[in-house]
């Protein structure tokens, strides 16, 4: 398949998995968008999610170093730059959000990972390091393909129900824009690298399950 020509049917199949297993349907995000999510659960989410976000550049690097395609390497490099470049990098923005919900950076960085968080990070690390490139890219797409819609709903909930100001949720504002481009680029890269559409669909499906399980862990946080 051409880098610029993802088959309509394949793209529809990929998006159907994201729709069926959308994180926005999870009770954690449903309550967030309705303003009923207890703050202690949001605080635990802040502690746990940081470790996935901090590891994400390495997932990108693992794919970048393994692919022979200059076009795919360039797309990954653009994503990696957005994640890590400068003082206002994404992990830093996340720590600012964590502070806004009442969790200090040291507490976030040293937090004990829940089993679901560790499983999520380990899965993304293993797939991006060893799986066929198209499946590795599909795993990233399972996450970044959902982020823009999720970021919008999070921002809406934070402003309408939790009284947050824009400077307190800059992490989500950045991803609202950036991951539209990233997920589109990943779709193109998948098209170039794919030799087995069903395998990519399975990779996306499994990654979605890991993401939902991660939310299960945060949602189960005790007061």
N, C-alpha and C positions, 0 to 999 in steps of 0.2 A: 504494500500500500504506500502511496505517496505521503510525504510529510504534510502536504496541504489538502489531503483528500481522505478524511476519515469516512468510512462508509456510513450512510445514514442509519442503517440497521444496527451496526456495531455501536455507534454512539448512543442510539436509543436504548440498547441493552445495558450499556454502562450506566446511563442516567436512571434507568429503571431500578437498578440495584440501589443506587443512592436514595431514590424516592422511597423504596420499600423499607429501607433500613435507615431512614433519616434520623439523625440525632435530635432534630427539632421535635420529633414525636416522643422522645424519652421524657418521663415525668420530671426529670431534673430541669430540662429546658422549658418544658410546658409551664412549670411553676415559676421559673425565672421570668418568662415573658408575661405571666399573669401577676407578678409581684407577690407571690405567696411562698417563694423559696426561702426557708429560714437562713439567716445570715451565717450560722455556723456551718451549714452545708456549702455555701458559697466560699467561705474561708477555707474549708478543706479542699475544695476544688482548686482554689488559688495555690495551695501548697502542692497539690498533686500534679496539676497541669504543667507547672513550671518545668518539671523534669522531662516531660515529653517535648515541650518547646525548646528547652536547652539542648536536647539531643537531635532535634530536627536538622540542623545544618550538617551533622555527620551522616544522616541518612542521604541527604543530597550529595555529599562528597563521595559516599560509597558508590552511588550510581555514576557520578561524573568520572571517577577513575576507572570504571569498568567498561564504559561504552566506547566503541570505536567510532561512533558517529559524531563528527564535529558539530552538526546542527543540534543534536541532543545535548552535547556538552555545553554548548552556548546557552541553551534554554535553562539547563540546570545551574549554570554559572550566574545567570541573571537572578534566579530564585535565591541562590546562596548569598549573593550580594545583598539582596533585600533583607535577608534574615540577620546577617551578622555585621554589616558594615556600620562603622561609626559609633558614637557614644549613645545614640538613640536607637540601638539595635532592638530586636524583638524581645529577647529575654529581659533586657532592661525595662522595656515598656511593661512587660508582664509584672515585674516586681513593683512597679508604680501602681498598677491596678491592685495587686495584693495588699499594698499598704492602704489603699483607699477602702478596702473591705476590712481592714483591721489586723492584717498580718504583716509583721515586719520582715524585711528581706532575709535576715539570718534564719528566721524560723522557716521560711519557705525553702531556702537552699539546703538546710539540714534536715528537712522533714523526712520521716520514715515513709517509704513508698508502700502503698497498699498493694496487695497481690495483683489486683486488676491493672494498676498503673505499671507495675514491673512487667506484666505480661504484654501490655501494649507496647512499651518501649522495646522490649526484647524482640517482639514480633517484627516491628518495623526495622529494627537493626538487622535481624537475620535475613529478612526478605530483600532489603536494599543491598545487602552485602553479598548474597549468594544466589538469589533467584534470577531467572532470565530477565533481561532488562525491561521488557514490556510488562511483566508481572510486577516488577519493582516499581515501575512508574504507575501502574494501576493502583498499587498500594498507596502511593502518595496521593493519587487522584481521589481515592476513597475519602481522604481527609480534606484536601484542599478544594475539591469539587463542592463540598458542603459549606465551607467557611464563609463565603460572602453572605449567604442567606442567614446563617446562624449569627454572624456578627451584627447584621442589621437588627435582628430580633433582640439580641442581647442589649444593644445600645438603646433600643426602644424601651425595654424593660427597666434598664438602669436609670434612664431619665424620667420616665413616667411614674415609677413606683418606688425607687430607691434614692431619688434625689441627687444623683451623680451629675457632675459637670464634665464637659468634654475633655478637659485635661486629665481627668481620672480614668477615662476609658480610651485613651489614644491607641492602645494596643488593638482594640477592635475596629477603630476607625481606619487604621492603616490596613488591616486585613480585609476590610470591606472592599477596598479598591484593589490591593495587590493580588489577592488570590483569585480574582476574576481572570487576570492575566496569567497567573501561574497555572490554574486549572485548564485554561484553554491551551496553553503551551504543552501541558502534559498530555492532553488529548491528541495533539499533533504528534508528539514524540511517541506515544503508544502506537499510533498508526504506522509510523516508520519502523518501529522495532518489532511489531507483532507478527508472530508466525502461528499463533494458536489463540484464537479469540476466546474459546471456552476457558482456557487456562487463565487468561486475564480476567475474565468475568469472575472466576472462582477466587482469584486474588483480591479483587475488589470486595467481593462478598465477605471473605474472611476478615479483611481489614475493618470493614464496617462492624462486624461482630465484636472485634476487639475494642473499637471505639465505644460501642454501646455498653460493653462490659465495664469499661473505664468509668462511664457515667454511673453505672450501677454502684460501683465502689464509693464514689463521691456522694451519691444519693443516700447511701446507707450510713453515712457519718452520724454518730451519736452526738447529742447536745453536750 
